């Protein structure tokens, strides 16, 4: 996973009041397999930022892959 990729949670993060499916942006790679993700509302106002293991995230794609096209 790379910085600025848009991701969705695949598991709840109850201590941050985040649910599976919430969308965020990777803002930093913290360690092997761990990234910092910022979650913002539709106006761009951040409401949570936290370290998330990459295996608890799914990268979202807005355009089809060349392979799929």
FIKOLZA-1660 file (N, C-alpha, C; in steps of 0.1 Angstrom, whole numbers, plus 5000, padded with zeros to 4 digits):
% residues 69
   i   px   py   pz ch aa at
   1 5008 4988 5000  A  X  N
   1 5000 5000 5000  A  X CA
   1 5009 5012 5000  A  X  C
   2 5004 5023 4994  A  X  N
   2 5012 5035 4992  A  X CA
   2 5005 5047 4998  A  X  C
   3 5013 5057 5001  A  X  N
   3 5008 5070 5006  A  X CA
   3 4998 5076 4996  A  X  C
   4 4987 5081 5001  A  X  N
   4 4976 5088 4994  A  X CA
   4 4967 5078 4987  A  X  C
   5 4968 5065 4989  A  X  N
   5 4958 5056 4984  A  X CA
   5 4946 5057 4993  A  X  C
   6 4934 5056 4986  A  X  N
   6 4922 5056 4993  A  X CA
   6 4919 5041 4997  A  X  C
   7 4915 5039 5010  A  X  N
   7 4913 5026 5015  A  X CA
   7 4900 5025 5023  A  X  C
   8 4895 5013 5026  A  X  N
   8 4884 5011 5034  A  X CA
   8 4887 5001 5045  A  X  C
   9 4882 5003 5057  A  X  N
   9 4884 4993 5068  A  X CA
   9 4877 4980 5065  A  X  C
  10 4884 4969 5068  A  X  N
  10 4878 4956 5066  A  X CA
  10 4873 4950 5080  A  X  C
  11 4877 4958 5091  A  X  N
  11 4873 4954 5104  A  X CA
  11 4869 4967 5112  A  X  C
  12 4861 4965 5122  A  X  N
  12 4858 4976 5131  A  X CA
  12 4870 4980 5139  A  X  C
  13 4871 4993 5143  A  X  N
  13 4881 4998 5152  A  X CA
  13 4873 5006 5163  A  X  C
  14 4868 4998 5172  A  X  N
  14 4858 5004 5182  A  X CA
  14 4865 5015 5191  A  X  C
  15 4877 5014 5194  A  X  N
  15 4884 5024 5202  A  X CA
  15 4885 5038 5196  A  X  C
  16 4883 5038 5182  A  X  N
  16 4883 5050 5175  A  X CA
  16 4869 5054 5169  A  X  C
  17 4860 5045 5173  A  X  N
  17 4846 5047 5168  A  X CA
  17 4845 5046 5153  A  X  C
  18 4853 5037 5147  A  X  N
  18 4853 5034 5133  A  X CA
  18 4847 5021 5130  A  X  C
  19 4839 5020 5119  A  X  N
  19 4833 5008 5115  A  X CA
  19 4838 5002 5102  A  X  C
  20 4837 4989 5100  A  X  N
  20 4841 4983 5088  A  X CA
  20 4834 4990 5076  A  X  C
  21 4842 4993 5066  A  X  N
  21 4837 5000 5054  A  X CA
  21 4840 5015 5054  A  X  C
  22 4844 5020 5065  A  X  N
  22 4847 5035 5065  A  X CA
  22 4859 5037 5056  A  X  C
  23 4859 5049 5049  A  X  N
  23 4869 5052 5039  A  X CA
  23 4878 5062 5045  A  X  C
  24 4891 5060 5042  A  X  N
  24 4902 5069 5046  A  X CA
  24 4913 5070 5036  A  X  C
  25 4923 5078 5039  A  X  N
  25 4934 5080 5030  A  X CA
  25 4947 5077 5038  A  X  C
  26 4956 5069 5032  A  X  N
  26 4969 5066 5038  A  X CA
  26 4977 5078 5038  A  X  C
  27 4982 5083 5049  A  X  N
  27 4990 5095 5050  A  X CA
  27 5005 5092 5053  A  X  C
  28 5007 5081 5058  A  X  N
  28 5021 5077 5062  A  X CA
  28 5023 5063 5064  A  X  C
  29 5035 5058 5060  A  X  N
  29 5038 5044 5063  A  X CA
  29 5046 5044 5076  A  X  C
  30 5041 5037 5086  A  X  N
  30 5047 5038 5100  A  X CA
  30 5057 5027 5102  A  X  C
  31 5054 5015 5097  A  X  N
  31 5063 5003 5099  A  X CA
  31 5059 4993 5089  A  X  C
  32 5067 4982 5088  A  X  N
  32 5063 4972 5079  A  X CA
  32 5049 4967 5082  A  X  C
  33 5040 4968 5073  A  X  N
  33 5026 4963 5075  A  X CA
  33 5017 4972 5083  A  X  C
  34 5021 4984 5086  A  X  N
  34 5013 4994 5094  A  X CA
  34 5013 5007 5087  A  X  C
  35 5002 5013 5085  A  X  N
  35 5001 5027 5079  A  X CA
  35 4992 5036 5088  A  X  C
  36 4994 5049 5086  A  X  N
  36 4986 5058 5093  A  X CA
  36 4975 5063 5083  A  X  C
  37 4963 5062 5087  A  X  N
  37 4951 5065 5079  A  X CA
  37 4943 5077 5085  A  X  C
  38 4940 5086 5076  A  X  N
  38 4932 5098 5080  A  X CA
  38 4918 5095 5075  A  X  C
  39 4908 5097 5083  A  X  N
  39 4894 5095 5080  A  X CA
  39 4888 5109 5080  A  X  C
  40 4881 5113 5069  A  X  N
  40 4875 5127 5068  A  X CA
  40 4861 5126 5064  A  X  C
  41 4853 5136 5068  A  X  N
  41 4839 5137 5064  A  X CA
  41 4838 5141 5049  A  X  C
  42 4826 5143 5044  A  X  N
  42 4825 5146 5030  A  X CA
  42 4829 5160 5027  A  X  C
  43 4831 5169 5037  A  X  N
  43 4836 5182 5035  A  X CA
  43 4851 5183 5036  A  X  C
  44 4858 5171 5039  A  X  N
  44 4872 5171 5040  A  X CA
  44 4877 5173 5054  A  X  C
  45 4868 5175 5064  A  X  N
  45 4872 5177 5078  A  X CA
  45 4876 5164 5084  A  X  C
  46 4889 5162 5089  A  X  N
  46 4893 5149 5095  A  X CA
  46 4885 5147 5108  A  X  C
  47 4881 5135 5110  A  X  N
  47 4875 5131 5123  A  X CA
  47 4883 5120 5130  A  X  C
  48 4892 5114 5124  A  X  N
  48 4900 5104 5130  A  X CA
  48 4913 5102 5122  A  X  C
  49 4924 5099 5129  A  X  N
  49 4936 5095 5123  A  X CA
  49 4943 5084 5132  A  X  C
  50 4946 5073 5126  A  X  N
  50 4952 5062 5135  A  X CA
  50 4960 5052 5127  A  X  C
  51 4968 5045 5134  A  X  N
  51 4976 5035 5128  A  X CA
  51 4968 5022 5126  A  X  C
  52 4968 5017 5114  A  X  N
  52 4960 5005 5110  A  X CA
  52 4969 4995 5103  A  X  C
  53 4968 4982 5107  A  X  N
  53 4976 4972 5100  A  X CA
  53 4970 4971 5086  A  X  C
  54 4979 4970 5076  A  X  N
  54 4975 4969 5062  A  X CA
  54 4966 4957 5060  A  X  C
  55 4967 4947 5067  A  X  N
  55 4958 4935 5065  A  X CA
  55 4943 4938 5070  A  X  C
  56 4941 4950 5076  A  X  N
  56 4928 4954 5080  A  X CA
  56 4922 4965 5070  A  X  C
  57 4929 4966 5059  A  X  N
  57 4925 4976 5049  A  X CA
  57 4923 4970 5035  A  X  C
  58 4914 4977 5027  A  X  N
  58 4913 4973 5013  A  X CA
  58 4914 4985 5005  A  X  C
  59 4923 4985 4995  A  X  N
  59 4925 4996 4986  A  X CA
  59 4913 4998 4977  A  X  C
  60 4908 5010 4975  A  X  N
  60 4896 5012 4966  A  X CA
  60 4901 5017 4953  A  X  C
  61 4895 5013 4942  A  X  N
  61 4899 5017 4929  A  X CA
  61 4887 5024 4922  A  X  C
  62 4890 5036 4916  A  X  N
  62 4880 5044 4909  A  X CA
  62 4880 5041 4894  A  X  C
  63 4890 5036 4889  A  X  N
  63 4891 5033 4874  A  X CA
  63 4895 5018 4873  A  X  C
  64 4890 5012 4862  A  X  N
  64 4894 4998 4859  A  X CA
  64 4909 4996 4857  A  X  C
  65 4914 4985 4861  A  X  N
  65 4928 4981 4857  A  X CA
  65 4929 4978 4842  A  X  C
  66 4940 4980 4837  A  X  N
  66 4942 4977 4823  A  X CA
  66 4939 4962 4820  A  X  C
  67 4942 4954 4830  A  X  N
  67 4940 4939 4828  A  X CA
  67 4925 4936 4828  A  X  C
  68 4917 4944 4836  A  X  N
  68 4903 4941 4836  A  X CA
  68 4895 4947 4824  A  X  C
  69 4901 4957 4818  A  X  N
  69 4895 4965 4807  A  X CA
  69 4894 4957 4794  A  X  C
% end
